Amino acid sequence: MFLAFSCNANTKTNKEYIVLKSSITENTTPKDLVIDSVIDLNGGSIELPACSTLIFEGDGSFHNGRVYIDNITSSIVGGYGIFDNIELTLKQNTNNPAKSSLPYINAHWFGAKSIDNIDNTNAIQKAIDAGHSLSVPVYLPRGYYRIYKTIRLYEGDMLKGDDIGRITPNHQDGATFIRYCGNEQEMVSVEGNNVSIENILLASSSLYLVDGISLKNNAGLYFYMNNVLIANAKYGVNCKLMKNEGFSGCVWDKVTIWRCVRGLSVDIGKDKGQYVTYNCFNNLYVSSVKEKGIYLHCRAINSCVFRDCLFDNISYGPAFDEVYKKSEKAAIHVLNEAKQGSVIVDGGYFENIYYCKESEPSSTYDDSLSSVFFINNVNMSISNVRFANTRTIVNSRGIDNVRIVSCIDNGYLRSQSTEKIPICKANENTVFEIDNYVFVENGKDYYSTSRGDIKYFKVNCIR
């Protein structure tokens, strides 16, 4: 048995509050509620009764107002635009939990369409706002969605696309693709903690002008990404935090950052943001980045783990740009203002990590500006990593403890070299230990130092 509701939009007065009555009681099993007419609220509100499924048939839809649903409602059946300019939210009563029983909000319900010439900004944002109000994920089905303004995610929001397997530059057919075509500062603004983004391809229509995702307003806590590709941005993810805020507890799985100036930038300085701690990056792929794959700079940096990550073409080949000739280029650059910090690189592959248009760097280029890792006041453990066509592995700038274990170095593509390339460029405060490091070609010096003697150096096995 169904509850059916029809309404002639012309009979509604402006800003009228409507409550749909039903015969449902606490001892009655909720029935389905069928909406089969266009209901224009004219800026008003409507409260729907408790029902099992909210079903939209024919022209059934709500327009221009606010719709309250009960938390008992466990599913919605409908197509494009069933909530047109609608704020969807829960009924507010003392016995109503804050979380809806709905499994998700479909952005198609709010009018998002995979059509090339449509601006989907408002539709996607309305869906996100509904998901936030109901505390459920927002689902954006596979397709191509243009947006012209920044999409905003707030505390606890979850945005998910279709899972087609890992999204990469060479595997993106069938993905949920958000194409940014505007001129604001970022494609997506994350403005609260505990935000999740999954199975999304996010790219700008123009290169290097806007950030992919900005983290601000204390949004750097527990930011989770899984199977996300960010492309054509200035900074793939830019952490814009204020004093006493941090980038912490974040987990990224199978994230790809491609064709950006920087991959992840957490540049919150000495006197602003306080900490970068307990972050885990699994199967991260950073490619064709002009300057730095990862840049972390703040007062205290601890327990950041990079596990089985791939970095290639950092300021090299397709990412080469004369603009960055005098800046430091690295796969991972950690500038810690405190005297102690820790970074772990466990497994992975690093290839083409130095400033070079093709295989031969310019003879006038300062080779000290390229390194796989730049570190300052960090305990760094590098294990089970393979390097190919890289220069210096570690450039130690502060009080650093560097340990390299079970790594293979394939050397670098350079026909002539005026000086030996060291594994570690050290200073008098550097502690450097190697245990099982293998050269395949083009042997390197163990270390070099420009001022004073290295504090401690130990080699267990190198060949």
N, C-alpha and C positions, 0 to 999 in steps of 0.2 A: 504494500500500500504506500502511496506517495502523498506528500503534502504538495499541493500545487499553488503557485502564486503568480498572478498576472496583474499588470498595472498599466494603465494608459498614462504615458508621461505627461500628456497635456493637462491632466487633472491635478498635478502636483503644484502646490504653492511654494514660493521661494523659501528655502531654508526650513522646510517642514521636517520634523523628527517623526519617523515612522517606526512603530514596533509591530512586527508580524506576530500574531497570536497563533497558537496551535493547541491541540488537545494533548500534547506530550506532558506527562507528569514524571515525577522522580521514579515511579515504578513502571514506566512505559519504555519499551525499547525504542530508541530514536529511529525515525523513519528518514527516507530521502526527501530532500526539498528540491522541487523543480522550478526553475526560473525560465519562463518561455516568452517573455516580452522584454522590450527595451524599457528600462526604468531609469529615467533621468531625475536625479535627486535635486538638481538645480542649486547645488551648494549645501544641501541639507544632509541628513543622516538617516540610516535605516538599521534597525537591529533585527538580525535573523534569529529564529528560534533554534534550539538545539536540534541537530539532525545528524544522521549518519554520513550522508554524502550530499553535497551541494551540486546539483546538476543543472547545466545550462543547455537548453534545447532551442533550436530555431534561431530567432533573433534575441534570445535571452541574454541580457547583459545589464550591468549597472553603469551609470554615467554620472560624473560631476558631483562628487560628494564623499561621504564617509560611510563605510559598511562595517558593522560590528558582527562578528561571528562568535559562536560559542566554542569553548575549548573542546567540547565533545565531538564537534565536526572533524571527521578523520580523513576526508578526501574531497577534492573538488574535481569535477569533470566538465571540461569546456575547452574552447579553442581560442583563437586570437581575439584580443580586445574585449573579453567579458568583463574586465574592470577597466573602464576608460576614464582616466583622470579620477581615479578612486583611491582613497586612503583606506586600506584594509587593516582592521585592528581587532583585538579581542574585546568581548564584553568585559566590563569592569564590575565585579561583585566580590563579596567577601569569600565565597566558596570557589572562585574560579582561579586555578593556577595561572601563573604568568606565561606558561608555555603552551602553545597550541598542540593539538594532536595531529595536525597535518604533517606529512613527511617532508614536504617542500613547498615552495612557491615557484610556479613556472612563469618565467618572464614573458612568455607568449600570452599569458592571460592579460597582461597589461599592455599588449600591443606591440611587443618587440617582434620584428620580422626580418628574416634573412633576405633582404632585398637591397640591391646595391645603392640605390639613390635615396634611401630613407634614413632620417636621423633617429636613431634608437635611444638617444641619451635619456629622454624623459621616461620612456617605457621601462628601460632597465633600472633607472633610479627608483621609480615607483615600486617595482618588484622588490628591490633591495630594501626599501623603507618598510614594505609589508613584511618581508622576512625578518627584519629587525624587530618590528612590533610584535610579531608572533613567536620570535625566537626559534625560527626554523631556517634551513638552508634555502638559498635561491638557486634554482636550476635554469641555466641558459642552454637550450638544446643546440646541437651542432648546427653550424651555419655561419654566415658572414654578416656581422653587425657593425654598421658605421655609427660612431658617436662623434659629436662636435664639442662637447663640454666634458669636464672632469666627472668621472663616476666616484661617488663617495661611499666608503664603507665605515661603519661605526662599530663600537665595542661588541664583540661576540658574533659579528656577521660572518656568513659563510656563502661564498659564491662558487658554484660548480658548473663545469661544462660536461660534455660527453667524453667518456674514456675511450680513446681510440688506440691506446698504447702510448708510449712516450712520444711527445711532440718535439720534433727537432726541425732545423731548417730544411732537412731532406725528407721529413715525414710529418706533414701537416694536413694532408687531404682528409676531409671529414671532421676536422677539429672545430671546436667552438672558438671562432675567430672574432675578436673585437678590434676593429680598425679605427684608430683615433685620427680625426681629420680637423681638429681645432687648433687654436693658438694659445692655449692656457699653459700653465707651468707643468702640469702632470696629467697623465692619462687617467690614473686611479689614485685617489687620495685616501689613505687609511688613517682614520681619526679616532682610534680606540684600540685597546689591546684584545688579545684572543681572537684575532681575525684569521680566517682561512680562505685560501684561493686554491682551487683544484681544476685541472684539465682545461686550462684556458690558454689561448694564444693571444697575446697583446702586442700590437705593433702600431707605430705611427706611420702616417702617410708621407711624412717628411723626415729626413735623417737628422739626428743629433740635436734637435731643438727643444724637446720636452722630456721630462723624466717619465719613465714607465710607471713606477709606483713610488709615491712619497709616503713616508711614515712620519706623522706629526701628532701633536697633542697627546703625548704619552702613548703613542701607538707602537713602540718598539718592544713591547712585552708579548711573548708567546705568539709571534706572527708565524703562521704555518703556510707553506706552499708545497703543493705536490703536483708534479707534471705540468709545469707552467713554462711557457716560452715568452720571453720579453725581447722585442727587437726594435731597432731603429730609434732608440732613445738616446737622450743625453746621458743620464745615469739610469741603468736598468732599475735599480732600487736605491732611492735616496732617503737616508734616515735624517730627518730634520727635527732633532730633539732639542729641548730647552734644558735649562739648568736643573740638575738633580734627576733628570730622566735618563733612561738607558735603553740599550738594545740587548735584550736578554731572553733566554728561554726559547729562542726561535729555532724551528726545525724546518729545513728545506730538503725535500726529496725530489730527485729527477727534475731539477730546475735548469733551464737553459737560458743564458743571456747572450744575445748575438747582435753584433753591429751596434755597439754603444761606445761612448767615450770612456765610461767606467761601468763595471758590472754592478757591484754593490759599493756604495759610498756611505760610510758612517763617520762623518767629519764633524764631530761635535766639540772638538777643541779641548783646551786645558781647563778653562774656567766655566764651561757650560755643562754639557752632558757628563755624567759621572762614570758610567761603566758600560762595557761590552762583555757579557759573561754568559757562559753555559749555552752556547749556540752550536748547533750541529748541522753541517751541510753534507748531505749524502748524494753521491752521483751528480754533483753539480757540473754543468758544462758551460764554460765561458769561452767564447770564440769571437775573433775579429773585433777586439776591443782596442781603442786607440791608446789609452794611457795605463790604466790599472784595472786588473780583473776584480780584485777585492781591496778596498782601502778602509782601514780601521784606525781611527784617531780619537782618543779621548783620555780621560784621567786614569782609568784602570781597565785593563783588558785581560781576561782570564778564561781559560777552559773553552776555547773555540776549537772545534774539531772539523777538519775537512777529510772526508772519508771517500776514497775511490772517485776522486774528481778529475775532470779533464779540462785543462787550459791550453788553448792553442791560438796562435796568431795574435799575440799581445803586442801591439804597435809594429806588427810585422806584416808584410805583404798587403793583403786587402785592408788592413787597419793602419797602414803607414800614413802619417800626416806630419808635414813639416811644422805645423803649429806647435807640436809637442817636442820639438827637437831638444829644448833645454830643460825639460821636466823629467822626473824619474818615472821609468816604466817598469812595471812588475806584474807578475801574476797575483801575488799577495803582498800587500804593503801594510805592516802593523807598526803604528807609531803610538807607543804607550808612554804616557807622562809619568806614571808611577815607576818605581824601581823594580817591580816584579810583575810578571805576566806570563801567560802560557798559551801556546798554540800548538796543536797537533795536526800533522799531515800524515795520514795513514793510507797508503795505496794511492794509485792514480797515475796520471800521465801528463807531462808538461812538454809542449813542443812549440818551437818558433817563438821564444820569449826574448826578443830584443828588438830595438829600434832599427828597422831595416826595410827598404823598399822591395828588395828581392833577396838574394842570398848574401850579397856583400854590403856591409854597412859603409856609410860614407867615411872616408879617411879623416874627415874633420870632426866626426862625431865623438863625443866624450863617452867612451865605453863604460865608465863607472856609473853612468845613469841608467844602465840596464841590468836587471838582476831578476832571477825567478822570485826570490823573496827579499824584500827590504824589511829589516826588523829593528826595533829600538826598545830596549828594556823588556826582553821577552825570553822565556824558556821555550825553545822550539825543538820539537821532536819530528824528524822526517824519516819515515820508514816505508820500505816496500814500494818505492816510487821509481818510475822510469822517466828519464829526461832525454829529449831529442832536439838537436839544434837549439841549444840554450847556451848562454854565456856563463857568467858567475851564478852559482846556485844561491848563496846567501850573502847578503851585504849587511854586516853587523854595524849598527850605528851607536848603540848604547851599552848598557850592562847586560850582555846577552849570553845565554847558555845554549849552544847549538849541538844537537846530537843527530847524526845521520847514520841510519842503520839499513843494511841490505838494499841498496839502491844501485841502479844501472844508469850510466851516462853514455849516450850514443855520440857525444861530442857535438860539434857545430860545423855548419857549412861555411867555411872561409878558406880560400886558397892561400892567403898570406896573412900572417899575424905578426905584428910588431912586438908583441909581448905575450907572455904566458897568461892564460886565463885561470884564475884561482877558483877553487871550489868555494872558498869563503874569503871575503874581504873583511878583515877583522881590525880590531883596535886593542888597546891595552887592557880593556875590560872584558874581552871576549873569551869565553870558555868553549873550546871546539873539540868535539870527539867524533871520530869516524870508526864505524865497525862494519866491515864488509861493503866496500864501495868499488864498483867495477867500471872501468873505462872500456868502451868498445873501440873508440878511435879518438885521435886528437887529445892526448893526455893533458891534464891540467896540473897546475901547482896545487899543493894542499891548501895553502892560504897565502894571502899577501896582507901587509899592513903598512899604512903610510905614516903612522906616528907610534913610536914605541914598540915594545914587544908584546905579542899576544899573551894574555894572562895564563892560559893553560891550553895545551894541545896534545891530543893523544890519538894514535892510529892503531887499531887492532888488526885490521886487514884491509888492504887496498891494492888493487891490481889492474 
